[in-house]
Amino acid sequence: MKKKLTNNLLLKIVSVIAAVLLWGVVINIDNPTDTYTISGIPIKVINEKQAITDNNLTYELSGEKTVSVEVTVRRQDRRKISADDFSATIDLNEIYGATSSVAVNIEVVNNKSLIRSWTQITRSVRVDVERMETKIFEIRVIPRGSLEETYTFSQNTVSPGSVRVTAPESVMSRIDHAGVELDVNGATDNVQETGPVKLYMDEESKNELDLSDPRIHLNVAEAEVMLEVVKTNQISVDIQVTGQDAVADGCKYINYTCDPQMIQVTGPRSQIADFAKLTIVEDLTGVGENITKIYQVQDYLPKGLEVADGQPETIEVTYQIDKLEQRSFYIGRNQIRLLGMSDELEYRFGEDDGITVSLRGLSEDIEQVSASDITVILDLEEYDKPGSYACEPVIELPEEYRDYFEVSVGTVRVIVTRPESEESSSEESSSENGSAGETSGEGTETSGENAPSESVSATVPESDSLAGDSSLEDR
């Protein structure tokens, strides 16, 4: 038996084959194949310079920057396979313009023998291409914090004064300005510091642009900035108006409006302490309408003082000058007060039983006045002898109107007689009428012979001109 086993070659061969087959069966049972996904394979870009950089372009991969594959390996080899065993590349010369996509090429670079099979999951990626732009921005000083009260900024210096920024168009359109932040909280003297140059997306320097994007390049990273801090003083604006009583005829100066009424100025502490107000003198002689004037603040400041930063550099003043209007009022006998009459004399005025009074003033004031507000006073005390006299009436207005109007009224002819018979009284009246016509020139009165002696009437000639041209005072 031993001889048969040792000398039988065919049996040996069959035994080996059977053993191999048995080993394969055991391996398949104990170490089966697994199919799974490997992610995170980084994408490498080729021909970037030729397709992008040389044409002043830039690009950005849209979405994920890695790709995935599905692999089949023996279970015992699964831990040996990773994303490092694969290479993923895109060729920027092969961008498809219609969709801005480019095909992904994946190769197995390590452990090829362990990988039974693999399937590419990510076939293409989107590449956003845009032009690069270069702009120069002035570097601003961005103060952070608050100065001590009554201090302000006078001027600032920055070195270097500007920065050259290169970035994609979409990024450049979001940049408003460049600046260096400076802490000035509680400062009473000049502040100087070196800080990083930042880019801001709004005028208020609140939204800062993220500079971690490798496509954004600044030619300077830092700048030295200095803010000059000076003492401030808030002064009032004093408008002095001359010629307000000599404005154009028929007009009246009312008032003025000033904007601003207060302004801050800066300068040496010793000088600014003695400067309390800014005085502007304006002559309105002959002016007949509203006027607005703009004054440069610096022209009215003493040498050494300046307008504080952020304050208006001009002052706007509007002078209000209104037209005057004239209105006549007829005052009846019941509103005429007679003073100083003698019991031994009789008084007659004329044919009219009232008097016309003219007022000149602002239309808005005249509209508030009626004839009942006007009182006419005749003082007859000095007329103690018979005759014809030209009497100057006194006009009284309510207290609230007295300073608003120019008043004009004609003289009143007063005829004074002694009580006599009706016939002699009539003759004396005729004689006095003739005498009055020669002396006063105020008009001729025709009186009926049977007119009662106690009747009172007045003839008041209307005046074409006013009593005077002086302007009214303000209310």
C-alpha positions as CSV (number, residue, x, y, z in Angstrom):
1,M,0.0,0.0,0.0
2,K,2.8,2.4,0.9
3,K,4.5,1.7,-2.4
4,K,1.3,2.4,-4.3
5,L,0.9,5.8,-2.6
6,T,4.5,6.9,-3.0
7,N,5.0,5.8,-6.5
8,N,1.6,6.9,-8.0
9,L,2.2,10.2,-9.8
10,L,-1.3,10.6,-11.1
11,L,-2.7,10.3,-7.6
12,K,-0.5,13.0,-6.4
13,I,-1.6,15.4,-9.1
14,V,-5.3,14.7,-8.4
15,S,-4.7,15.3,-4.7
16,V,-3.1,18.7,-5.4
17,I,-5.9,19.8,-7.6
18,A,-8.5,18.7,-5.1
19,A,-6.6,20.5,-2.3
20,V,-6.5,23.7,-4.4
21,L,-10.2,23.5,-5.2
22,L,-11.0,22.9,-1.6
23,W,-8.8,25.9,-0.6
24,G,-10.7,28.1,-3.1
25,V,-14.0,26.9,-1.7
26,V,-12.9,27.8,1.8
27,I,-11.6,31.2,0.7
28,N,-14.8,32.0,-1.1
29,I,-16.8,31.1,2.0
30,D,-14.6,32.9,4.5
31,N,-13.5,36.0,2.4
32,P,-16.2,37.1,0.0
33,T,-16.0,40.3,-2.2
34,D,-17.6,43.6,-1.1
35,T,-18.9,46.5,-3.3
36,Y,-18.9,50.0,-1.7
37,T,-18.3,53.7,-2.4
38,I,-15.1,55.6,-1.9
39,S,-15.6,59.4,-1.6
40,G,-13.4,62.4,-1.1
41,I,-11.1,61.8,-4.1
42,P,-9.6,65.3,-4.7
43,I,-9.9,66.9,-8.1
44,K,-6.6,68.0,-9.7
45,V,-6.8,70.7,-12.4
46,I,-4.5,70.6,-15.4
47,N,-3.9,73.3,-18.1
48,E,-4.9,76.0,-15.6
49,K,-2.3,78.5,-16.8
50,Q,-2.9,78.0,-20.5
51,A,-6.7,78.1,-20.3
52,I,-7.3,80.5,-17.4
53,T,-4.3,82.5,-16.0
54,D,-2.9,83.5,-19.4
55,N,-6.3,84.9,-20.4
56,N,-6.7,87.0,-17.2
57,L,-9.4,84.7,-16.1
58,T,-10.2,82.9,-12.8
59,Y,-12.3,79.9,-12.0
60,E,-14.0,78.2,-9.2
61,L,-15.4,74.7,-8.9
62,S,-19.1,74.8,-8.3
63,G,-20.3,72.5,-5.5
64,E,-18.1,69.7,-4.2
65,K,-14.4,69.8,-4.9
66,T,-14.1,66.0,-4.7
67,V,-15.5,63.0,-6.6
68,S,-16.6,59.4,-5.7
69,V,-16.2,55.9,-7.2
70,E,-17.8,52.5,-6.5
71,V,-15.3,49.6,-6.0
72,T,-15.4,45.8,-5.5
73,V,-12.7,44.1,-3.5
74,R,-12.2,41.1,-1.2
75,R,-13.5,41.7,2.2
76,Q,-10.1,41.2,3.7
77,D,-8.6,43.9,1.4
78,R,-11.3,46.5,2.0
79,R,-9.2,48.4,4.6
80,K,-6.3,48.6,2.2
81,I,-8.3,50.6,-0.4
82,S,-8.8,54.4,0.1
83,A,-9.2,57.7,-1.9
84,D,-5.5,57.9,-2.3
85,D,-5.6,54.9,-4.6
86,F,-7.4,57.0,-7.2
87,S,-6.5,60.1,-9.2
88,A,-9.2,62.5,-10.5
89,T,-8.3,65.2,-13.0
90,I,-10.1,67.8,-15.1
91,D,-8.7,69.6,-18.1
92,L,-9.7,73.3,-18.3
93,N,-9.0,73.3,-22.0
94,E,-12.0,71.0,-22.3
95,I,-14.7,73.2,-20.7
96,Y,-18.0,72.9,-22.5
97,G,-19.2,76.4,-22.9
98,A,-22.9,75.8,-23.0
99,T,-23.0,74.3,-19.5
100,S,-19.6,75.4,-18.2
101,S,-19.0,71.7,-17.3
102,V,-15.8,69.6,-17.8
103,A,-15.4,65.8,-17.7
104,V,-13.7,64.1,-14.8
105,N,-11.0,61.6,-15.6
106,I,-10.4,58.9,-12.9
107,E,-7.6,56.4,-12.7
108,V,-6.5,53.7,-10.3
109,V,-2.9,54.6,-9.2
110,N,-2.3,52.2,-6.3
111,N,-3.4,48.6,-5.3
112,K,-4.7,47.8,-8.7
113,S,-4.4,44.0,-7.9
114,L,-6.6,44.3,-4.9
115,I,-9.4,46.0,-6.8
116,R,-11.6,43.5,-8.6
117,S,-13.6,46.3,-10.4
118,W,-14.6,50.0,-10.0
119,T,-17.3,52.3,-11.4
120,Q,-17.0,56.1,-11.8
121,I,-19.8,57.9,-10.0
122,T,-19.0,61.6,-10.7
123,R,-18.8,62.1,-14.4
124,S,-18.4,65.9,-14.6
125,V,-18.2,69.0,-12.5
126,R,-19.3,72.6,-13.2
127,V,-16.5,75.2,-13.4
128,D,-17.5,78.9,-13.0
129,V,-15.1,81.1,-15.1
130,E,-15.0,84.9,-14.9
131,R,-12.6,87.7,-15.6
132,M,-10.2,89.1,-13.1
133,E,-10.2,92.9,-12.3
134,T,-7.7,95.2,-10.8
135,K,-8.7,98.5,-9.0
136,I,-6.9,100.9,-6.8
137,F,-8.7,102.0,-3.6
138,E,-7.8,104.9,-1.3
139,I,-7.1,103.6,2.2
140,R,-9.3,105.3,4.7
141,V,-8.9,105.6,8.5
142,I,-11.7,103.8,10.2
143,P,-12.1,105.1,13.8
144,R,-13.5,102.7,16.3
145,G,-14.7,104.1,19.6
146,S,-15.5,107.7,20.8
147,L,-13.2,110.6,21.6
148,E,-13.4,112.5,24.8
149,E,-16.2,115.0,24.9
150,T,-15.4,118.4,23.1
151,Y,-12.7,116.7,21.0
152,T,-12.9,115.9,17.3
153,F,-10.8,114.8,14.3
154,S,-8.9,117.5,12.4
155,Q,-7.1,115.5,9.7
156,N,-5.6,112.1,9.0
157,T,-2.6,110.6,7.2
158,V,-2.2,107.1,5.7
159,S,1.0,105.5,4.4
160,P,0.8,104.1,1.9
161,G,-2.3,106.0,0.8
162,S,-3.8,103.4,-1.5
163,V,-4.0,99.7,-2.2
164,R,-4.2,97.8,-5.5
165,V,-6.8,95.0,-5.4
166,T,-7.0,92.2,-7.9
167,A,-10.1,90.0,-7.6
168,P,-12.8,88.3,-9.7
169,E,-15.5,90.6,-11.2
170,S,-18.2,89.2,-8.8
171,V,-16.0,89.9,-5.8
172,M,-14.8,93.4,-7.0
173,S,-18.4,94.6,-7.5
174,R,-19.0,94.1,-3.8
175,I,-16.0,96.2,-2.6
176,D,-16.9,99.7,-1.5
177,H,-13.6,100.9,0.0
178,A,-10.4,99.9,1.8
179,G,-9.5,101.0,5.3
180,V,-7.4,100.5,8.4
181,E,-9.2,100.4,11.7
182,L,-7.9,102.6,14.5
183,D,-9.0,102.5,18.2
184,V,-9.7,106.1,19.3
185,N,-11.8,105.5,22.4
186,G,-11.2,108.2,25.0
187,A,-8.4,109.9,23.0
188,T,-7.6,113.6,23.7
189,D,-4.4,113.6,21.5
190,N,-3.2,112.4,18.2
191,V,-3.6,108.6,17.6
192,Q,-1.1,106.6,15.4
193,E,-1.1,102.9,14.6
194,T,-0.1,100.3,12.0
195,G,-2.8,97.8,11.1
196,P,-4.0,95.4,8.4
197,V,-5.6,96.7,5.3
198,K,-9.2,95.5,5.1
199,L,-11.9,95.7,2.4
200,Y,-15.4,96.8,3.2
201,M,-18.7,96.2,1.4
202,D,-20.6,99.3,2.6
203,E,-20.0,103.0,3.3
204,E,-20.3,102.6,7.1
205,S,-17.4,100.1,7.2
206,K,-19.6,97.5,9.0
207,N,-19.5,94.6,6.6
208,E,-15.9,93.3,6.1
209,L,-15.0,91.2,3.0
210,D,-13.5,87.8,3.7
211,L,-10.0,87.9,2.3
212,S,-9.4,84.2,2.7
213,D,-10.4,83.7,-0.9
214,P,-7.1,82.9,-2.7
215,R,-8.3,84.7,-5.8
216,I,-8.2,88.1,-3.9
217,H,-4.8,89.8,-4.0
218,L,-3.7,93.0,-2.3
219,N,-0.4,94.6,-3.1
220,V,0.0,95.9,0.5
221,A,-1.1,94.0,3.6
222,E,-0.6,96.8,6.2
223,A,-0.6,100.6,6.4
224,E,0.4,103.2,9.0
225,V,-2.4,105.6,9.9
226,M,-2.6,108.7,12.1
227,L,-5.6,110.8,13.2
228,E,-5.1,114.3,14.5
229,V,-7.3,115.0,17.5
230,V,-8.2,118.7,18.3
231,K,-10.3,120.6,20.8
232,T,-13.7,121.7,19.5
233,N,-16.2,124.4,20.5
234,Q,-19.8,124.8,19.5
235,I,-20.6,128.3,18.6
236,S,-23.8,130.1,17.7
237,V,-24.5,131.9,14.4
238,D,-25.4,135.5,15.0
239,I,-27.2,137.3,12.1
240,Q,-27.1,141.1,12.4
241,V,-29.6,142.8,10.0
242,T,-29.1,146.5,9.1
243,G,-31.4,148.6,6.9
244,Q,-34.5,146.7,8.0
245,D,-36.3,150.1,8.3
246,A,-35.1,151.1,4.8
247,V,-36.3,148.3,2.7
248,A,-38.0,149.1,-0.6
249,D,-41.0,151.4,-0.5
250,G,-44.2,149.5,0.2
251,C,-42.4,146.6,1.8
252,K,-41.6,145.5,5.4
253,Y,-38.8,143.3,6.8
254,I,-40.3,140.5,8.8
255,N,-37.5,138.2,10.1
256,Y,-34.9,135.7,8.9
257,T,-34.3,131.9,9.1
258,C,-30.8,130.5,9.6
259,D,-29.5,126.9,8.9
260,P,-27.5,125.8,10.8
261,Q,-27.9,127.9,14.0
262,M,-25.0,126.3,15.8
263,I,-21.7,125.0,14.3
264,Q,-18.6,123.3,15.7
265,V,-15.1,124.8,15.0
266,T,-11.7,123.5,15.9
267,G,-8.4,125.2,16.7
268,P,-5.8,126.0,19.4
269,R,-7.3,125.7,22.9
270,S,-6.3,129.2,23.9
271,Q,-7.9,130.8,20.8
272,I,-11.1,128.7,20.6
273,A,-12.0,129.4,24.2
274,D,-12.4,133.1,23.4
275,F,-14.6,132.6,20.3
276,A,-18.2,132.3,21.2
277,K,-20.2,133.3,18.1
278,L,-19.9,133.7,14.4
279,T,-21.3,137.1,13.3
280,I,-22.7,137.8,9.9
281,V,-23.9,141.3,9.0
282,E,-26.4,141.9,6.2
283,D,-27.7,145.2,4.9
284,L,-31.3,145.0,3.5
285,T,-31.5,148.7,2.4
286,G,-33.7,148.9,-0.7
287,V,-34.5,145.2,-0.9
288,G,-38.1,144.5,-2.0
289,E,-38.5,140.7,-1.9
290,N,-37.4,137.6,0.0
291,I,-33.7,136.8,-0.5
292,T,-31.6,133.7,0.4
293,K,-27.9,134.0,0.8
294,I,-25.2,131.4,1.3
295,Y,-22.2,132.3,3.5
296,Q,-18.9,130.3,3.7
297,V,-18.3,129.6,7.4
298,Q,-14.5,129.8,6.9
299,D,-14.8,133.4,5.7
300,Y,-16.1,134.5,9.1
301,L,-13.7,132.6,11.3
302,P,-10.5,134.2,12.7
303,K,-7.2,132.9,11.4
304,G,-6.3,129.6,13.1
305,L,-9.8,128.3,13.5
306,E,-11.4,125.8,11.2
307,V,-14.8,124.1,10.6
308,A,-14.8,120.8,12.5
309,D,-14.8,117.6,10.5
310,G,-18.3,116.6,9.5
311,Q,-19.8,120.1,10.1
312,P,-21.4,122.1,7.3
313,E,-19.1,124.5,5.5
314,T,-21.9,126.9,4.6
315,I,-24.7,128.8,6.3
316,E,-28.0,129.5,4.5
317,V,-30.0,132.5,5.6
318,T,-33.3,133.5,4.2
319,Y,-34.5,137.1,4.8
320,Q,-38.3,137.5,4.7
321,I,-39.6,140.8,3.2
322,D,-43.3,141.1,2.5
323,K,-45.3,143.6,0.4
324,L,-47.5,146.1,2.3
325,E,-51.1,146.6,1.3
326,Q,-53.4,149.6,1.9
327,R,-57.1,149.5,2.9
328,S,-59.5,152.3,3.6
329,F,-62.2,152.2,6.4
330,Y,-65.2,154.5,6.7
331,I,-65.8,155.5,10.3
332,G,-69.3,156.6,11.2
333,R,-70.4,159.4,13.5
334,N,-71.0,157.0,16.4
335,Q,-67.3,156.0,16.4
336,I,-66.1,159.6,16.6
337,R,-65.3,160.8,20.1
338,L,-65.6,164.6,20.7
339,L,-63.5,165.9,23.6
340,G,-63.2,169.4,25.2
341,M,-66.5,170.8,23.9
342,S,-67.7,174.1,25.6
343,D,-71.3,174.5,26.6
344,E,-71.3,178.0,25.3
345,L,-70.4,177.1,21.8
346,E,-71.9,175.0,19.0
347,Y,-69.9,172.7,16.7
348,R,-70.5,171.6,13.2
349,F,-68.3,169.6,10.9
350,G,-69.5,169.5,7.4
351,E,-71.8,167.7,5.2
352,D,-70.4,164.1,5.6
353,D,-71.3,162.2,8.7
354,G,-68.1,160.2,9.0
355,I,-64.4,160.0,8.2
356,T,-62.2,157.8,6.0
357,V,-59.1,156.2,7.7
358,S,-56.5,154.3,5.6
359,L,-54.3,151.6,7.1
360,R,-51.2,150.2,5.4
361,G,-49.6,146.9,6.6
362,L,-49.3,143.2,5.9
363,S,-52.2,141.7,4.1
364,E,-52.6,139.0,6.8
365,D,-52.8,141.7,9.5
366,I,-55.2,144.0,7.6
367,E,-57.6,141.1,7.0
368,Q,-58.1,140.9,10.7
369,V,-59.2,144.5,11.1
370,S,-62.7,145.9,10.6
371,A,-64.2,149.4,10.9
372,S,-65.5,148.7,14.3
373,D,-61.9,148.3,15.6
374,I,-61.1,151.9,14.7
375,T,-61.9,154.9,17.0
376,V,-61.5,158.5,15.8
377,I,-61.0,161.2,18.5
378,L,-61.4,165.0,17.9
379,D,-60.1,167.3,20.7
380,L,-62.0,170.6,20.4
381,E,-60.8,172.2,23.6
382,E,-58.5,174.7,21.8
383,Y,-61.3,175.9,19.5
384,D,-62.8,178.3,22.1
385,K,-63.9,181.0,19.6
386,P,-66.2,181.0,16.7
387,G,-64.6,180.2,13.4
388,S,-63.7,177.5,11.0
389,Y,-60.7,175.2,11.9
390,A,-58.8,172.3,10.4
391,C,-58.7,169.7,13.1
392,E,-56.3,166.8,13.1
393,P,-58.1,163.7,14.3
394,V,-56.4,161.1,16.5
395,I,-56.9,157.5,15.5
396,E,-56.9,154.8,18.1
397,L,-56.6,151.0,17.3
398,P,-56.9,148.1,19.7
399,E,-53.6,147.4,21.5
400,E,-52.9,144.2,19.5
401,Y,-52.9,146.2,16.2
402,R,-51.2,149.5,17.2
403,D,-47.7,148.5,16.0
404,Y,-48.7,146.8,12.8
405,F,-50.0,149.6,10.6
406,E,-49.2,153.0,9.1
407,V,-52.3,155.2,9.5
408,S,-53.3,158.1,7.2
409,V,-56.3,160.3,7.6
410,G,-57.2,163.8,6.4
411,T,-58.0,166.8,8.5
412,V,-61.6,167.6,9.6
413,R,-63.1,171.1,9.2
414,V,-64.7,172.1,12.4
415,I,-67.1,175.2,12.4
416,V,-67.5,176.8,15.8
417,T,-70.4,179.2,16.5
418,R,-72.2,180.9,19.4
419,P,-75.9,180.2,20.0
420,E,-78.0,183.0,18.4
421,S,-81.3,183.3,16.6
422,E,-81.8,181.0,13.7
423,E,-81.5,183.8,11.2
424,S,-78.3,185.3,12.6
425,S,-76.9,181.9,13.1
426,S,-77.5,181.2,9.4
427,E,-75.8,184.5,8.4
428,E,-72.9,183.8,10.6
429,S,-72.6,180.3,9.2
430,S,-72.4,181.7,5.7
431,S,-69.8,184.2,6.7
432,E,-67.7,181.6,8.4
433,N,-68.0,179.3,5.4
434,G,-66.5,182.0,3.2
435,S,-63.8,182.6,5.7
436,A,-63.0,178.9,5.9
437,G,-62.7,178.6,2.1
438,E,-60.1,181.4,2.1
439,T,-58.0,180.2,5.1
440,S,-58.1,176.4,5.2
441,G,-58.7,175.4,1.6
442,E,-60.2,172.2,2.8
443,G,-63.4,172.4,0.8
444,T,-66.7,174.4,0.9
445,E,-69.7,173.5,3.1
446,T,-73.2,174.2,1.9
447,S,-75.6,174.2,4.9
448,G,-79.4,174.5,4.7
449,E,-80.9,177.5,6.6
450,N,-83.2,175.3,8.6
451,A,-80.5,172.8,9.6
452,P,-80.5,172.2,13.4
453,S,-77.5,173.6,15.2
454,E,-76.9,170.4,17.3
455,S,-76.3,168.1,14.3
456,V,-72.7,166.8,13.9
457,S,-71.2,165.6,10.6
458,A,-67.7,165.5,9.1
459,T,-66.2,165.9,5.6
460,V,-62.8,164.1,5.4
461,P,-60.8,164.4,2.2
462,E,-59.2,161.2,1.1
463,S,-55.5,161.3,1.0
464,D,-53.6,159.8,-1.9
465,S,-50.4,159.4,0.1
466,L,-49.7,158.0,3.5
467,A,-48.7,159.9,6.6
468,G,-45.2,158.5,6.4
469,D,-43.0,155.8,4.8
470,S,-41.3,154.4,7.9
471,S,-41.4,150.7,8.2
472,L,-43.5,148.9,10.8
473,E,-41.9,147.2,13.6
474,D,-42.1,143.4,13.8
475,R,-44.9,141.8,15.8
